[in-house]
Amino acid sequence: MKDLQIVSLTRSKLKNALEQDLYWQNGTEFVPFSKSKALWLLKNNRIADDDICAILGMENNALVSFIYLIPDLIETEKGPLKIYWSSRWWVAEKYKESILSVYTKRVSLEETKNQVIIKHLGTDTLDYYKKQPYTAFSKRNRYIFVFNLDHHLFINKFPFFKVASPLIKGVSNFSHYLIALLNKIKFQTASLSYDYVSSINETTWLFIEKHVANDLVLKSKDYINWQIDNSQYTLKTNNIKHKCLISSISNAIYNTSFFIKLDGETVGFISVLIRENEFVTRYFLCDNEYYKYCLDALMEHFTTSKCTFLLTEDEVLGSHIDKTFFSIYKNKRKLVSLAHHDIDIDFSNKKVYQQDGHFA
């Protein structure tokens, strides 16, 4: 490891890095996150200047290891407590078999005084955490629905069919049309209207507030406005050559957020991330008595988005979609969150909601 440096990137250092264009110069293969995502991080009033946002391993100005850390506030019996979500852990291929990855992780814990929560684990890191001082909590399911015979998935699974790609794509498009038609029959949205928003105001916050009062993460109007802010995303152009480790650059990527109204009364709030052909739910808030209306509103927007994948970490929502609507394929993945033992909270009854800890 020649000229290797480990950088603890605080908010103030991130601001300086943007001004000096330290990590986004031409020819850089990997960058921690896009400039738009970095500027978005600076907008969060929960991040103090000396709070850690990332740990970077730099070798000759090239990024070779990375841990993404987001300071946040969680509710406790003693009041709000600052913690750090650790949501991305990466090391360059040439260092896969070295100690660099584990060393970077150790630095991240030292810098955050072990106040780290992980929203969910991938199977590749599960074994590592089993041997570490973490408490597993908030077990749940993530649902991934596919609403067509996706030709990319088909060809990846059966490469010898690549020669018939145009035909398979035609079958894929027809299956999407047919499934959408079958699902539209089930919508009951004629009496609904939608109020699309790019930010929450004092009045609309009153509706949201009652639905997030029990969330693990302390919610506020400003915090939600920061979460749904579309300035964090960048449309892909030929000028962008580097690879972003935090997904925020794409051919199509944006949040869409709206309130659902029934006879003029607000009955629900939905916010989703649309990324290429993915439709990812972030907020799905409503009273139980209006659940069917809000479910239909969500699926109507999914259909009109032309997306083919729907992802949700709202277990109740995923179960309702599964029971109510047609899809080609469903994947249900078990998720578990982890909290470091040094966080002085009893996590046995704590739950992570889909609107907690998402910063993609």
DODO-864713 format. One record per residue: x, y, z of N, C-alpha, C in turn; residue in one letter. Coordinates in steps of 0.1 Angstrom, whole numbers, plus 5000, padded with zeros to 4 digits. Example, Ala and Ser with C-alpha at 12.3 -4.5 7.8 and 13.67 -1.06 7.14 Angstrom:
BEGIN
513249435078512349555078513249675078A
512849785071513749895071512950005079S
This chain:
BEGIN
500949885000500050005000500950125000M
501050184988501950304987501150434989K
501750524997501150654999499650655003D
499350555011497950535015497650625027L
496550705025496050795036494650765039Q
494350765052492950745057492450885061I
491350925054490851065056489451055064V
489351115075488151125082487451255077S
486451235069485851345062484651405070L
484951515077483951595084483151685075T
482051745080481251835072482151945067R
482952005076483752115072484852075062S
485351955063486351905053485651875040K
484451835040483651805028483451935021L
483052045028482852175022484152225015K
485252205022486552245016486852165003N
486552035004486851944993486051984981A
484752024983483952074971484552194965L
484952284974485552414969486852394961E
487652284965488852264959488752144948Q
487552094947487351984937488351864939D
488451824952489451724956489251584950L
487951544951487651404948486951384935Y
486651484927485851474915486551514902W
487851514902488651554890488551454879Q
488751504867488651424855489651304856N
489251184852490151074853490050994865G
489251044875489050974888488050854885T
488450734888487550624885486350614895E
486650614908485650604918485550734926F
484350784929484150894938483250844949V
483350904961482450864972480950884969P
480751004964479351044960479451164951F
478351184944478351294934478551434941S
478851534934478951674940477551714944K
476551674937475151714941474751644954S
475251524956474951454969475751514980K
476951554977477851624988477251754992A
476751834982476151964985474851944993L
474151834990472851804998473251765012W
474351695014474751665028474951785036L
475551885030475852015037474652085041L
473452055035472252125038471552075051K
472051955056471351895067471851965080N
470852035087471252105099471452015111N
471351885109471651795120473151755120R
473851785109475251755107476151875112I
476851865123477751975127479051975119A
479752085120480952095112481951985115D
482051935128483051835131482451695131D
481251675126480651545125481251475113D
481451345114482051265103480951225093I
481251245080480351205070480851085062C
482151055063482650945055484150925060A
484550795058485950765060486450725046I
487550785041488050765028489450705029L
489750595021491150555019491650605006G
492650685006493150744994494550694991M
494850654979496150614975496550684962E
497550774962497950854951496750924944N
495850984953494751054949493550974943N
493750844945492650754940491950694952A
490650684952489850624962489950474962L
490350414974490550274974489650204985V
489150284995488250235005487350345009S
486150305014485150405017484050355026F
483750435036482550405045481750535046I
480450525043479550635043478850645057Y
478950755063478350775076477450905076L
476250885081475350995082474951025096I
475351135102474851175115473351195115P
472651145126471251155127470851165141D
469551185144469051195158467951085159L
468151005170467050905173466450945186I
465150905187464350925199464750835210E
464950885222465150795234464350855246T
464250775256463550815268464150945274E
465450965272466251075278466251195268K
465651175256465651285246466451245234G
466651335224467351295212468751265214P
469251155207470651115208471251105194L
472451165192473151165179473751025177K
473450965165474050845161474550865147I
475150755141475650765128475150635120Y
474450655109474050545101475250505092W
475650385093476750335084476050255073S
475950315061475150265051475850215038S
477250235038477950185026479450155031R
479850035027481249985031481849925019W
482849985014483449945001484949945001W
485549854994487049854992487349814977V
488349874972488749854958489149704956A
488949654944489149514941490549464945E
491549544942492849494945493249484960K
492349544968492549534983491549444990Y
490849364982489749274988490349184998K
491549134996492149035005493049095015E
493049225016493949295025493249335038S
493949395047493349435060492649575058I
492849635046492349775045490849795048L
490049705043488649715046488249715061S
488849625068488549615082489249735090V
490349775085491049885092490150015090Y
489650035078488750155076487550145084T
486950025086485850015095486250045109K
487450005114487850035127487950185129R
488550255120488650405120487350465121V
486350415114484950475114484350465128S
484650355135484050335148484750425158L
486050445157486850535165486350675164E
486150715152485750855149484350885154E
483450785154482050805158481850765172T
482950725179482850675193481850555194K
481850475184481050355183479450375183N
479050505180477650535180477050505166Q
477150375162476850345148475650245147V
474750275138473650185135473650155120I
473350025117473349975103471949945100I
471349995090469949975087469649835083K
470449785074470249635070471549585064H
471749455065472949395061472849325048L
473949325040474049235028474649105033G
474348995025474848865029476348855029T
477048945022478448945021479148995034D
478449075042479049125054478449065067T
477448985065476748925077477648855086L
478548765081479448685089480448775097D
480848885091481748985098481049035111Y
479849085110479149145121478749045132Y
478648925128478248825139479348815149K
480548845146481648835155482048975162K
481149075159481449205164480449245175Q
480749345183479849385194478649465189P
477749405182476549465178475249395182Y
474249465184472949405188472049405176T
471549285172470549275161469149315166A
468449395158467149435162466349465149F
465049485151464149525140464249435128S
463949305130463849205119462549235111K
462649235098461549265089461849205075R
460949235066461049195052461149305043N
461949295032461849385021461249315009R
460249375003459549314991460149384978Y
460449294969460849344955459849274945I
459049354938458149304929458549334914F
458349244905458649264891457349254884V
457049354876455749354869455749334854F
456849264849456949224836457949114834N
457949044823458948944820460249024816L
460949064825462149154823463149094813D
463349154802464249094792465749094796H
466149194804467549204809467749084819H
466849064828467048954837467048814830L
466148804820466048684813467348654805F
467848754798469148734790470348704799I
470348774811471448754820471448614826N
470248554827470148424832470348314821K
469948354809470148264798470848334786F
472148354787472848434777472748384763P
472448254761472348204747471148264740F
470148324747468948384741469248524736F
470548574737470848714734470548744719K
470648644711470448654696468948694694V
468048654703466648674701466148794710A
467148884713466848994722465649084718S
465549124705464449204701463049134703P
463049004701461748934703461448924718L
462448894726462248884740461849024746I
462449134741462049264745460549294742K
460149244730458749264726457849194736G
458149064739457348994749457349064763V
458549114766458649184779457649304779S
457649384769456849504768455349464768N
455049364761453649314761453149264775F
454049194782453749144795453549264805S
454349364803454149484812452849554809H
452449564797451149624793450049544799Y
450149414797449049324802448849324817L
449949324824449949324839449349454844I
449849564837449349704841447749704839A
447349654828445849654825445049574835L
445549464839444949374849444849454863L
445949524866445949594879445149714879N
445049784868444249904867442749874870K
442249754867440949724870440649724885I
441649704893441449704907441549844914K
442049944907442150074912440750134915F
440650194927439450274930439950414934Q
440250494924440950624926440050744920T
438950714915438150814908437750934918A
437650894930437251004940438451074947S
439651034942440851084948441451204940L
442051294946442851394940444251404947S
445251454940446651454945447251594945Y
447951624956448551754958450051724957D
450751744946452151714945453051824951Y
454051784958454851884966456351854964V
457051964964458551944965459051974979S
458252034987458552055001457352055010S
457552035023456452025032456352165039I
455152215041454952335048454352315062N
454052415069453552395083452252315084E
451352345074450052285074450152135071T
450952105060451051965056451851885066T
452851955073453551885084452651835095W
451551905098450651855108450051715105L
449851695092449351555089450451455091F
451651485086452751385087453151365101I
453151465109453651455123453051345131E
451751335130451051225138451351085133K
451851075121452150935116453650895118H
454450995122455850955124456350985139V
455350995147455651025162456450915168A
456150795164456850675170458050625162N
458450695152459650655144460850655153D
461850565149463150555156463850695154L
463850745142464550875139463550985142V
464051085149463251205152463051285138L
461751295135461351365123460951515126K
461151595116460751735116460451775102S
459751885100459451945087460751965079K
461752025085462952055078463751925074D
463651825082464351695080463751625068Y
462451625067461751555056461951635043I
461951765044462251845032463651815027N
464651795036465951755032465951615025W
465251525031465251385025464651385011Q
463651465008462951454995463451554985I
464551624989465051734980465751674968D
465251704956465751654944467051714939N
467551814946468851864942470051764945S
469751654953470751554956471051464944Q
470251474933470451384922470951454910Y
471651384901472251434889471951344877T
471451404866471151324854472451294847L
472551164843473851114837474051184824K
475351224821475751284809477051214804T
477451234792478651174787479951234794N
479751354800480851414807481251344820N
480251274826480451204838481051074836I
482351054839483050924836483250844848K
483250904860483550824872482350744877H
482650654886481650564892481350614906K
480050644909479650694922479350574931C
479950574943479650464953478350474960L
477850604960476450624965475650664953I
474650584950473850604938473050734938S
473450824930472750954929472851014915S
473450934906473550974892472950864883I
472050904874471350804866470650874854S
470250794844469550854833468250904837N
467650854847466350904852466350884867A
466350984875466350974890465751094896I
464751074905464051184912463051134922Y
462851214932461751184941460451244937N
459351174939458051234937457251214950T
456651324954455951324967454651394966S
453651334972452251384970451351354982F
450351434984449351414994448151364987F
447451264993446251204987445051274994I
444051314986442851384991441651304987K
440751284997439451224994438351324998L
437551374988436551474991437151594998D
438351634993439051754998439851735011G
439651625017440351595030441651515027E
442751555034444051485032443951355040T
444151245033444151115039445451035038V
446451085031447651005030448751095024G
449951045027451151105021452150995016F
452551015004453450914998454650984992I
455850934993457050974987457850854982S
458150864969458950754963460150804955V
461150724954462250744945462050674932L
462150744921462150674908463550684903I
464050564900465450554895465450454884R
465650504871465550424859464150344859E
464150214861462950144860462550094874N
463150154885462850114899461950224905E
460950174913459950254920460150224934F
460850304942461250274956460450354966V
459650284974458850364984459650414995T
459450534999460150595011459150625022R
458050705019457050735029455750675023Y
455050605032453650565029452850585042F
452250695044451550735056450150755054L
449250685062447850705061447150645073C
445950685076445150615086444650485081D
444450385090443950255085442650255077N
441750345081440450355074440550395059E
441750455056441950505042443050425035Y
443350315041444550235036444350195021Y
443150145018442950095004443050204994K
442450324998442550444989444050474986Y
444850474997446250514995447050404988C
446750284990447350174983447050184968L
445850214964445450224950446150344944D
446250454952446950574947448450544944A
449050464953450450424951450650344938L
449750244936449850154925449450234912M
448550324913448250404901449450484896E
450150544906451450624903452550524898H
452550414903453550314899453350274884F
452050254881451750214867452050334857T
451650454861451950564851453350604850T
454150554860455650584860456350504849S
455750394844456350304835457450214841K
457650234854458650144861458150004860C
459149904862458749764862459149694875T
459949764883460349704896459749794907F
459149734917458649814929459249754941L
459949844949460649794961460049874973L
459849794984459349854996459949785008T
460249865018460649815031459549825041E
458449865037457249875045456549735044D
456749655055456349515054454749505052E
454049585058452549585057452149625043V
452849725037452549765024452849655014L
454049595016454449485007453449365007G
452949335019452049225020450749255013S
450249385014449049425008449149424992H
450249464987450549464973450549324968I
451149234976451249094972449849024971D
449049064981447649004981446649064971K
446949184967445849254960446149264945T
447449274941447749304927448549194920F
448549194907449249094899450649134897F
451549044898452949064895453548944889S
454648954881455248834875456148764885I
456848844894457748774903457848864916Y
457948794927458148864940459348804947K
460148884953461248844962461048904975N
461048824986460948874999462248845007K
462948955010464248935017464148975031R
464748895040464748925054465849035057K
465449135065466349245068466549245084L
467649285088467849305102468749425104V
468449505114469349625117470249585129S
471349655129472349635140472649765147L
472849765160473349885167474549845176A
475549925176476749895184476349895199H
477049795206476749785220476949905228H
477849995224478150115231477050225231D
476050205222474950305222474050265234I
473950365243473250335256471750335255D
471250245248469750235246469350085246I
468250055250467649915249466949915236D
467549835226466949825213465949715211F
465649635222464849515221463449545215S
462949665218461549705213461649815202N
462749845197462949945187462749895173K
462049975165461849935151462350035141K
462949995131463450075120462350085109V
461850195106460850215095461550245082Y
460850225071461450255058461950395056Q
461250485063461650635062462850665071Q
463350565079464450585088465750545080D
466750625081468050585076468250565061G
467450625053467650605038468250735033H
469350725026470150835021470650815007F
469950724999470350694986469750804976A
